[in-house]
Structures are given as structure tokens and as C-alpha cells.
Amino acid sequence: MQKRKLSLLLSNLLIAGLVLTGCGQAQPTTTPQTPQTQNASTAAEDSSKAIKGSIETYFGNIGTTVKNSYKISEQELKDELDKNPDKYVVFDIRKAEDYAKGHIKGAINVPYGPEIAKNLDKMRAAAKDKTAVVACYTGQTAGQADSLLNAAGIKTVSLNSGMGTSTKGFENRGWLGKKFPTVTEATPMPDAPVVTSPNKAIDNAVIQYFSAIGSTVKDSYKIDLPAMKDALAKEPDKYYIVDVRKAEDFAKGHIKGAVNVPYGPEIAKQLDSIKTNGKDKTVVVYCYTGQTAGQVDSLLNAYGINTKSLNFGFGMDGFDLGWSADKSNEVVK
């Protein structure tokens, strides 16, 4: 009797084991690879949409809620700092050695490149409830920083013509060219409470942009005039040129092959067109002196368009630099 019970118990255990084994085999092993891939794809798509929306808002506001093209003149900044210094924070993105020689009183040195990427959160915190002013040498790299900081939710303008340089054509331009006062005492980055980022995807794009400077990007996202001339002579099909000046100035003369997409809402409207036509090419953007082209340059790169801005732009009356200043450069109508 006991043997019979033991045999019955063993039989039941064997059947249970087979059932459990069968159930285990019936359920295929799942791996997280497919969901992760789908999530990564969705995240990339969401990031692209967020960046595109930010770019469209940035350029769409020009001429309506933004009257100054995200710039501030040297005189206006001086007047504002004299009257309302607490309403502004100045980020001087020049090299540390040039900042040390003289800078705007209260300006914080955050050298252009990886330092901006490292200090993005601190810059956002320092600029809370203020307008951030970015100053470089001539305005072009400040234009890049200006637009990206705005995209990251930091209210920013760039200093017209920057701090100025000893370069011919800048004798009377920029803060130094205007002979406005400077100091040599450094102002440290304030230890302000962290401010939540409005969009981490945009932050990541901004950080990636500045982190690349000096490593994978050696030219500060710019192309010099002689290099542009040489490139167009040898391999014009490798470039898609966008002239962001006013239509009437484009009609008076422009670089051969350039398309006119005036700075402002038109860039927002033509964003996908620029991306399509610039596929597998280098997009080169130029304006009058380089500053607003710098704004366009950085945001197009953030959207995944390989872009450079033309150093010193096309040129204009009263500005002896730029493409048109060299009569050997071809200009067409």
C-alpha cells in the first residue's frame, strides 16, 4: 500500500515537472532589444521634432515679438548696464587670455567650445529672470551661442560686433572699438540654484554642438573666404549656399548658385527644403557680416544639417570685409 502511494506521488511529481517544463518551452524567451530599439527610434524622432519646433519658433518670432534680431548694440548694452545692471548677465566667450586683458564689468568668461557644453546648466541658472548677453570677438560665434541658448530656453542676445578685434574693418566696431570701459577683474560663475531644463533633447543637441568644437570640428563651424572661393572653383556641387540677406540686397548681387532665404520667418518655412537640398552636401550660410548667419548655422547643425557660416559674410556698406570686398570674388545678379 505504501509502495503504491509512493509510486503515485512520484508519478504526480513527474507529470508536474513535465507540465512546468512544457510551459517554459511554450513561452519564447524575450529580449529587451526590440523594445529598446523602438524606444531609441521614438526618442530620436521626438528629439528631432522638439529641435525643429524650437528652430521654427526662434525664426518665426523675428519681426514680431523679437525686433532686434536677437542682437543688442554696443551703445544700448552700455546704457542698459549703466541703468539696469541686474537685468543682464554677460557671458564673454572669448579665450581666457583675451578676457583677462579686459572685459565688460561683471562679465563671466565661458570660452567658446566645450566649456559652454560643461557649463550649460550653470549658465541657465545665472541667467534666470535676466537677459543673457553673449560677447565674442566679432559677433559670429556669439551668434551661434545666442541662438542655441535661446533654443535651450535661456533668453539671450548677442553683442553687435562683439568685443571687437584688431582686425582691419573693426577699428570702430564692437565694445572695444567704441572705447567703452573694461575691467580686468574676473567675475566667477555664480553658485545659483539649478533651473530645470525645459527640454533635455534640445540641451543634448546644444551640448553635442559645443563639445565637438576643437575635436571633430576644427573650424568653429565657419568657412573662411579664401577657402570658400577655392571650394566653389573646384567642387561647387558639394555645397548648397544659402543667402539670408534681404531679397532686395540679394537681387543687387550674390554668390553664384546661392538661394535667397531671408533671415527670419522664411528660414522657419524653408527648413525642410534646406535639409533636402543640402543632403550629402555642406550648407554654407552667409549674411552681411556673419553674425546672423552664425545664428542660422548653429540651429541648422542642431537639426542635423551639415552647415558652415561664411566668415565675415557677404559684406555691406561701411564694412570692408566679406565676400564682396574682394573684387576677384565672383558676384552675380
MOMOBEL-V324614 format. One record per pair of residues at least 12 apart in sequence whose C-alpha atoms are under 10 Angstrom apart, sorted by the first residue. I is the first residue (numbers start at 1). J is the second residue. D is the distance in whole Angstrom. If there is no record, write none. Layout:
[[I;J;D] [I;J;D]]
//
This chain:
[[43;201;9] [44;201;9] [46;201;8] [47;199;9] [47;200;9] [47;201;5] [47;202;7] [47;204;9] [47;205;9] [47;303;9] [48;201;8] [48;202;9] [48;205;10] [48;302;9] [48;303;7] [48;304;9] [49;201;10] [49;202;10] [49;303;9] [50;151;10] [50;199;8] [50;200;10] [50;201;7] [50;202;7] [50;303;10] [51;151;8] [51;152;9] [51;199;9] [51;201;8] [51;202;6] [51;203;10] [51;205;8] [51;206;10] [51;299;8] [51;300;10] [51;302;7] [51;303;6] [51;304;10] [52;151;10] [52;202;10] [52;268;9] [52;271;8] [52;272;9] [52;299;9] [52;300;9] [52;302;9] [52;303;7] [52;304;10] [53;151;9] [53;268;9] [54;148;10] [54;150;9] [54;151;6] [54;152;8] [54;153;9] [54;199;10] [54;202;8] [54;268;10] [54;299;9] [54;303;10] [55;147;9] [55;148;9] [55;150;10] [55;151;7] [55;267;9] [55;268;7] [55;271;9] [55;296;9] [55;299;7] [55;300;8] [55;302;9] [55;303;8] [56;151;10] [56;264;9] [56;265;8] [56;266;9] [56;267;8] [56;268;5] [56;269;8] [56;270;10] [56;271;8] [56;299;10] [57;151;9] [57;265;9] [57;268;8] [58;70;9] [58;147;8] [58;148;10] [58;150;8] [58;151;7] [58;264;8] [58;265;9] [58;267;10] [58;268;8] [58;295;10] [58;299;9] [59;147;10] [59;263;8] [59;264;5] [59;265;5] [59;266;8] [59;267;7] [59;268;6] [59;269;9] [59;295;10] [59;296;9] [60;263;10] [60;264;6] [60;265;4] [60;266;8] [60;267;8] [60;268;6] [60;269;8] [61;264;8] [61;265;7] [61;268;10] [62;263;8] [62;264;5] [62;265;7] [62;266;10] [63;263;10] [63;264;7] [63;265;8] [64;264;10] [64;265;10] [66;264;10] [68;157;9] [69;157;8] [69;158;9] [69;263;9] [69;264;8] [69;291;10] [69;292;8] [69;295;10] [70;133;10] [70;143;8] [70;146;7] [70;147;8] [70;150;9] [70;155;9] [70;156;7] [70;157;5] [70;158;6] [70;159;9] [70;160;10] [70;292;9] [70;295;9] [71;133;9] [71;134;9] [71;139;9] [71;142;10] [71;143;8] [71;146;9] [71;156;8] [71;157;5] [71;158;5] [71;159;6] [71;160;6] [71;161;10] [71;291;9] [71;292;9] [72;133;8] [72;134;10] [72;156;10] [72;157;6] [72;158;6] [72;159;5] [72;160;6] [72;161;10] [72;162;10] [73;157;10] [73;158;9] [73;159;6] [73;160;5] [73;161;8] [73;162;9] [73;174;9] [73;175;9] [74;158;10] [74;159;7] [74;160;6] [74;161;8] [74;162;8] [74;163;9] [74;173;9] [74;174;6] [74;175;6] [74;176;9] [74;177;10] [74;178;8] [74;180;9] [75;159;10] [75;160;9] [75;174;10] [75;175;8] [75;178;8] [75;180;9] [76;159;10] [76;160;10] [77;90;10] [77;133;9] [77;159;8] [77;160;9] [77;175;9] [78;104;9] [78;175;9] [78;180;8] [78;181;9] [81;104;10] [81;105;9] [81;106;10] [85;105;10] [85;106;9] [85;130;10] [86;129;10] [86;130;8] [86;131;9] [87;127;9] [87;128;10] [87;129;8] [87;130;5] [87;131;6] [87;132;9] [88;106;10] [88;107;10] [88;126;10] [88;127;8] [88;128;10] [88;129;9] [88;130;5] [88;131;5] [88;132;6] [88;133;7] [88;156;10] [89;106;8] [89;107;7] [89;108;8] [89;123;9] [89;126;7] [89;127;6] [89;128;9] [89;130;7] [89;131;6] [89;132;5] [89;133;6] [89;134;9] [89;156;9] [90;103;10] [90;104;8] [90;105;9] [90;106;7] [90;107;5] [90;108;6] [90;109;9] [90;110;10] [90;126;10] [90;127;9] [90;131;8] [90;132;6] [90;133;5] [90;134;6] [90;135;7] [90;156;10] [90;157;10] [90;158;9] [90;159;9] [91;104;9] [91;106;9] [91;107;6] [91;108;5] [91;109;6] [91;110;6] [91;111;9] [91;116;10] [91;123;8] [91;126;10] [91;127;10] [91;132;7] [91;133;6] [91;134;5] [91;135;6] [91;136;9] [91;142;9] [91;145;10] [91;158;9] [91;189;10] [92;104;8] [92;106;10] [92;107;6] [92;108;6] [92;109;5] [92;110;6] [92;111;7] [92;112;9] [92;133;8] [92;134;6] [92;135;5] [92;136;6] [92;137;9] [92;142;9] [92;159;10] [92;162;9] [92;163;9] [93;107;10] [93;108;8] [93;109;6] [93;110;5] [93;111;4] [93;112;5] [93;113;9] [93;115;9] [93;116;8] [93;134;7] [93;135;6] [93;136;5] [93;137;8] [93;141;8] [93;142;7] [93;145;9] [93;162;10] [94;109;7] [94;110;7] [94;111;5] [94;112;6] [94;113;10] [94;134;10] [94;135;8] [94;136;5] [94;137;7] [94;141;9] [94;142;9] [94;162;10] [94;163;9] [95;109;8] [95;110;8] [95;111;5] [95;112;7] [95;113;10] [95;136;9] [95;137;10] [96;109;7] [96;110;8] [96;111;7] [96;112;10] [98;137;10] [98;184;10] [99;111;9] [99;136;10] [99;163;10] [99;182;10] [99;183;9] [99;184;8] [99;185;10] [99;186;8] [100;183;9] [100;184;6] [100;185;8] [100;186;7] [101;182;9] [101;183;8] [101;184;6] [101;185;9] [102;163;10] [102;176;9] [102;181;9] [102;182;5] [102;183;5] [102;184;5] [102;185;8] [102;186;9] [103;135;10] [103;163;8] [103;175;9] [103;176;9] [103;180;10] [103;181;8] [103;182;5] [103;183;6] [103;184;6] [103;185;8] [103;186;9] [104;135;9] [104;163;9] [104;175;8] [104;176;10] [104;180;9] [104;181;7] [104;182;5] [104;183;6] [104;184;9] [104;185;10] [104;186;10] [105;181;8] [105;182;6] [105;183;6] [105;184;8] [105;185;8] [105;186;9] [105;187;8] [106;182;10] [106;183;9] [106;185;9] [106;186;8] [106;187;6] [106;188;9] [107;133;9] [107;134;9] [107;135;9] [107;182;10] [107;183;9] [107;185;10] [107;186;8] [107;187;6] [107;188;9] [107;189;9] [108;123;10] [108;126;10] [108;134;10] [108;186;7] [108;187;5] [108;188;6] [108;189;6] [108;190;9] [109;135;10] [109;186;8] [109;187;8] [109;188;8] [109;189;8] [110;123;9] [110;134;10] [110;188;10] [110;189;9] [111;136;9] [112;136;8] [112;141;8] [112;142;8] [112;144;10] [112;145;8] [112;210;8] [112;211;10] [112;213;8] [112;214;10] [112;220;9] [113;141;10] [113;145;9] [113;207;9] [113;209;8] [113;210;5] [113;211;6] [113;212;8] [113;213;5] [113;214;7] [113;215;10] [113;217;10] [113;220;8] [114;207;8] [114;208;9] [114;209;9] [114;210;5] [114;211;4] [114;212;7] [114;213;7] [114;214;8] [114;215;10] [115;207;10] [115;210;8] [115;211;8] [115;213;10] [116;145;9] [116;149;10] [116;206;9] [116;207;8] [116;209;10] [116;210;6] [116;211;8] [117;203;9] [117;204;9] [117;205;10] [117;206;7] [117;207;4] [117;208;7] [117;209;8] [117;210;6] [117;211;6] [117;212;9] [118;207;8] [118;210;9] [118;211;8] [119;189;9] [119;207;9] [120;149;8] [120;152;9] [120;154;10] [120;197;10] [120;203;8] [120;206;9] [120;207;8] [121;152;10] [121;192;10] [121;193;10] [121;194;7] [121;195;7] [121;196;8] [121;197;8] [121;203;9] [122;189;7] [122;190;8] [122;191;8] [122;192;7] [122;193;9] [122;194;7] [122;195;8] [123;149;9] [123;154;8] [123;189;8] [123;190;9] [123;192;9] [123;194;10] [123;195;10] [124;149;8] [124;152;9] [124;153;8] [124;154;6] [124;155;9] [124;192;9] [124;193;10] [124;194;8] [124;195;7] [124;196;9] [124;197;8] [125;154;9] [125;189;10] [125;190;8] [125;191;8] [125;192;6] [125;193;6] [125;194;6] [125;195;5] [125;196;9] [125;197;10] [126;154;10] [126;189;8] [126;190;6] [126;191;8] [126;192;6] [126;193;9] [126;194;9] [126;195;9] [127;154;7] [127;155;8] [127;156;9] [127;190;10] [127;192;9] [127;195;10] [128;154;8] [128;155;9] [128;192;9] [128;193;10] [128;194;10] [128;195;8] [129;154;9] [129;155;9] [130;154;9] [130;155;7] [130;156;9] [131;154;8] [131;155;5] [131;156;6] [131;157;7] [132;146;9] [132;149;9] [132;150;9] [132;154;7] [132;155;6] [132;156;5] [132;157;6] [132;158;8] [133;145;10] [133;146;8] [133;155;9] [133;156;6] [133;157;5] [133;158;5] [133;159;6] [134;146;6] [134;149;10] [134;156;7] [134;157;6] [134;158;5] [134;159;6] [134;160;9] [134;162;8] [134;163;10] [135;157;9] [135;158;6] [135;159;5] [135;160;8] [135;161;8] [135;162;5] [135;163;6] [135;164;9] [135;174;9] [135;175;9] [136;158;8] [136;159;8] [136;160;9] [136;161;8] [136;162;5] [136;163;6] [136;164;8] [136;165;10] [136;174;9] [137;159;9] [137;160;10] [137;161;7] [137;162;5] [137;163;5] [137;164;5] [137;165;6] [137;166;10] [137;167;10] [137;170;10] [137;174;8] [137;175;9] [137;176;10] [138;159;9] [138;160;8] [138;161;4] [138;162;4] [138;163;7] [138;164;5] [138;165;7] [138;167;9] [138;170;8] [138;173;8] [138;174;7] [138;175;10] [138;289;9] [138;290;8] [138;291;8] [138;312;9] [139;158;7] [139;159;7] [139;160;6] [139;161;5] [139;162;4] [139;163;8] [139;164;8] [139;174;8] [139;289;9] [139;290;7] [139;291;5] [139;292;9] [139;294;8] [139;312;10] [140;158;9] [140;159;10] [140;160;9] [140;161;8] [140;162;8] [140;220;10] [140;222;9] [140;289;8] [140;290;5] [140;291;4] [140;292;7] [140;293;7] [140;294;5] [140;295;8] [140;297;10] [140;309;8] [140;310;9] [140;311;8] [140;312;8] [140;313;9] [141;158;9] [141;162;9] [141;220;8] [141;221;9] [141;222;9] [141;290;9] [141;291;7] [141;292;10] [141;293;10] [141;294;6] [141;295;8] [141;297;10] [141;298;9] [141;309;10] [141;311;10] [142;157;9] [142;158;6] [142;159;8] [142;160;9] [142;161;9] [142;162;7] [142;291;7] [142;292;10] [142;294;8] [142;295;8] [143;156;10] [143;157;8] [143;158;6] [143;159;9] [143;160;9] [143;161;10] [143;162;10] [143;290;8] [143;291;5] [143;292;6] [143;293;8] [143;294;5] [143;295;5] [143;296;8] [143;297;9] [143;298;8] [144;158;9] [144;209;10] [144;210;10] [144;220;10] [144;221;9] [144;291;8] [144;292;8] [144;293;8] [144;294;5] [144;295;5] [144;296;8] [144;297;7] [144;298;5] [144;299;8] [144;309;10] [145;157;9] [145;158;8] [145;206;9] [145;209;10] [145;210;9] [145;294;8] [145;295;8] [145;298;8] [145;299;10] [146;158;6] [146;159;9] [146;291;10] [146;292;10] [146;294;9] [146;295;7] [146;298;9] [147;206;10] [147;292;9] [147;294;8] [147;295;5] [147;296;8] [147;297;9] [147;298;7] [147;299;7] [148;202;9] [148;203;9] [148;205;9] [148;206;6] [148;207;10] [148;209;9] [148;210;10] [148;295;8] [148;296;10] [148;298;7] [148;299;7] [148;302;8] [149;202;10] [149;203;9] [149;206;8] [151;198;10] [151;199;9] [151;202;7] [151;203;8] [151;205;10] [151;206;8] [151;299;8] [151;302;10] [152;197;7] [152;198;7] [152;199;7] [152;200;8] [152;201;9] [152;202;6] [152;203;6] [152;204;9] [152;205;9] [152;206;8] [153;196;10] [153;197;7] [153;198;6] [153;199;8] [153;202;9] [153;203;9] [154;197;9] [154;198;10] [158;291;9] [158;292;10] [158;295;10] [159;174;8] [159;175;8] [159;291;9] [160;173;8] [160;174;6] [160;175;8] [160;291;8] [161;173;6] [161;174;5] [161;175;8] [161;176;10] [161;177;9] [161;289;9] [161;290;9] [161;291;8] [162;174;5] [162;175;7] [162;176;9] [162;177;10] [162;291;9] [163;175;5] [163;176;6] [163;177;8] [163;178;9] [163;180;10] [164;176;6] [164;177;6] [164;178;9] [165;177;8] [167;321;10] [168;319;10] [168;320;8] [168;321;8] [169;318;9] [169;319;6] [169;320;6] [169;321;6] [170;319;8] [170;320;9] [170;321;9] [173;319;10] [202;302;8] [202;303;10] [204;302;10] [205;299;10] [205;301;9] [205;302;6] [205;303;8] [205;304;9] [206;298;9] [206;299;9] [206;301;10] [206;302;7] [207;302;10] [208;302;9] [209;221;10] [209;298;8] [209;299;10] [209;301;8] [209;302;7] [210;298;10] [219;308;9] [220;308;8] [220;309;9] [221;284;10] [221;294;9] [221;297;7] [221;298;8] [221;301;9] [221;306;9] [221;307;7] [221;308;5] [221;309;7] [221;310;9] [221;311;10] [222;284;9] [222;285;9] [222;290;9] [222;293;10] [222;294;8] [222;297;8] [222;307;8] [222;308;5] [222;309;5] [222;310;6] [222;311;6] [222;312;10] [223;284;8] [223;285;10] [223;307;10] [223;308;6] [223;309;6] [223;310;5] [223;311;6] [223;312;10] [223;313;10] [224;308;10] [224;309;9] [224;310;6] [224;311;5] [224;312;8] [224;313;9] [224;322;10] [224;323;10] [225;310;7] [225;311;6] [225;312;8] [225;313;8] [225;314;9] [225;321;10] [225;322;7] [225;323;6] [225;326;9] [225;329;9] [226;311;10] [226;323;9] [226;326;10] [226;329;9] [227;310;10] [228;284;9] [228;310;8] [228;311;9] [228;323;9] [228;329;10] [229;255;10] [229;323;9] [229;328;10] [229;329;7] [229;330;9] [232;255;10] [232;256;9] [232;257;10] [236;256;10] [236;257;9] [236;281;10] [237;257;10] [237;281;8] [237;282;10] [238;278;9] [238;279;10] [238;280;8] [238;281;5] [238;282;6] [238;283;9] [239;257;9] [239;258;10] [239;277;10] [239;278;8] [239;279;10] [239;280;9] [239;281;5] [239;282;5] [239;283;6] [239;284;7] [239;307;10] [240;257;8] [240;258;7] [240;259;8] [240;274;8] [240;275;10] [240;277;7] [240;278;6] [240;279;9] [240;280;10] [240;281;7] [240;282;6] [240;283;5] [240;284;6] [240;285;9] [240;307;9] [241;255;8] [241;256;9] [241;257;7] [241;258;5] [241;259;6] [241;260;9] [241;274;10] [241;277;10] [241;278;9] [241;281;10] [241;282;8] [241;283;6] [241;284;5] [241;285;6] [241;286;8] [241;307;10] [241;308;10] [241;309;10] [241;310;10] [242;255;9] [242;257;9] [242;258;5] [242;259;5] [242;260;6] [242;261;7] [242;262;9] [242;267;10] [242;274;8] [242;278;10] [242;283;7] [242;284;6] [242;285;5] [242;286;7] [242;287;9] [242;293;9] [242;296;10] [242;309;9] [243;255;8] [243;257;10] [243;258;6] [243;259;6] [243;260;5] [243;261;6] [243;262;7] [243;263;9] [243;284;8] [243;285;6] [243;286;5] [243;287;6] [243;288;9] [243;293;9] [243;310;10] [243;313;9] [243;314;9] [244;258;10] [244;259;9] [244;260;6] [244;261;5] [244;262;4] [244;263;5] [244;264;8] [244;266;9] [244;267;8] [244;285;7] [244;286;6] [244;287;5] [244;288;9] [244;292;8] [244;293;7] [244;296;9] [244;313;10] [245;260;7] [245;261;7] [245;262;5] [245;263;6] [245;264;10] [245;285;10] [245;286;8] [245;287;5] [245;288;7] [245;292;9] [245;293;9] [245;313;10] [245;314;9] [246;260;8] [246;261;8] [246;262;5] [246;263;7] [246;264;10] [246;287;9] [246;288;10] [247;260;7] [247;261;8] [247;262;7] [247;263;10] [248;262;10] [249;288;10] [249;316;9] [249;333;10] [250;262;9] [250;287;10] [250;314;10] [250;332;9] [250;333;8] [251;332;9] [251;333;6] [252;331;9] [252;332;8] [252;333;6] [253;314;10] [253;324;9] [253;330;10] [253;331;6] [253;332;5] [253;333;5] [254;286;10] [254;314;8] [254;323;9] [254;324;8] [254;330;8] [254;331;5] [254;332;5] [254;333;6] [255;286;10] [255;314;8] [255;323;8] [255;324;9] [255;329;8] [255;330;7] [255;331;5] [255;332;6] [255;333;9] [256;329;10] [256;330;7] [256;331;6] [256;332;6] [256;333;8] [257;331;10] [257;332;9] [258;284;9] [258;285;9] [258;286;10] [258;332;10] [259;274;10] [259;285;10] [261;274;9] [261;285;10] [262;287;9] [263;287;8] [263;292;8] [263;293;8] [263;295;10] [263;296;8] [264;292;10] [264;296;10] [267;296;8] [267;300;10] [271;300;8] [271;303;9] [271;305;10] [272;303;10] [274;300;9] [274;305;8] [275;300;8] [275;303;9] [275;304;8] [275;305;6] [275;306;9] [276;305;9] [278;305;7] [278;306;8] [278;307;9] [279;304;10] [279;305;8] [279;306;8] [280;305;9] [280;306;8] [281;305;9] [281;306;7] [281;307;9] [282;305;8] [282;306;5] [282;307;6] [282;308;7] [283;297;9] [283;300;9] [283;301;10] [283;305;7] [283;306;6] [283;307;5] [283;308;6] [283;309;8] [284;297;8] [284;306;9] [284;307;6] [284;308;5] [284;309;5] [284;310;7] [285;297;7] [285;300;10] [285;307;7] [285;308;6] [285;309;5] [285;310;6] [285;311;10] [285;313;8] [285;314;10] [286;308;9] [286;309;6] [286;310;5] [286;311;8] [286;312;8] [286;313;5] [286;314;6] [286;315;9] [286;322;10] [286;323;9] [287;309;9] [287;310;8] [287;311;10] [287;312;8] [287;313;5] [287;314;6] [287;315;8] [287;316;9] [287;322;9] [288;310;10] [288;311;10] [288;312;7] [288;313;5] [288;314;5] [288;315;5] [288;316;6] [288;317;9] [288;319;9] [288;321;10] [288;322;8] [288;323;9] [288;324;10] [289;310;9] [289;311;8] [289;312;4] [289;313;4] [289;314;7] [289;315;6] [289;316;7] [289;319;8] [289;320;10] [289;321;8] [289;322;7] [289;323;10] [290;309;7] [290;310;7] [290;311;6] [290;312;5] [290;313;5] [290;314;8] [290;315;9] [290;322;9] [291;309;9] [291;310;10] [291;311;9] [291;312;8] [291;313;8] [292;309;9] [292;313;9] [293;308;9] [293;309;6] [293;310;8] [293;311;9] [293;312;9] [293;313;8] [294;307;10] [294;308;8] [294;309;6] [294;310;9] [294;311;9] [294;313;10] [295;309;9] [296;308;9] [296;309;8] [297;309;6] [297;310;9] [310;322;8] [310;323;9] [311;323;9] [314;331;10]]
//
